Amino acid sequence: MTKLELHTSNDDLPKRQGFDRLTKYIRVRSEPDARFIEFDFAIGDPSLFVELVMPKGAFEAFCAANDVVHMTEDQIREVDAEMEKWRYGEETLMSHNHNRASE
């Protein structure tokens, strides 16, 4: 069986510039004992993310290769609040119905 190797960086390259210097954020959404890790991955701005799923070993290698930072609780609240605006709008019938249902 061939071992899978992730080639995401090369130490022989000149100092990282531009894109490579941006902070890479993750937010784990799966349970701690899950077989697959479900997480959000963002580059530069925690609110612009993609949803990814990986086996635990691949997730750990991905995090190490990308030198990720876990989103803070404040960042998570901001992202969730922004998603609510997109989902339900502001000052709309749908947002009012949603707000009443959560009371």
Buried (B, 14 or more C-beta within 10 A) or exposed (E): EEEEEEEEEEEEEEEEEEEEEEEBBBBBEBEEEEEEBBBBBBBEEBBEBEEBEBEEEBBEBBBEEBEBBEBEEEBBEBBEEEEBEEEBEEEEEEBEEBEEEEE
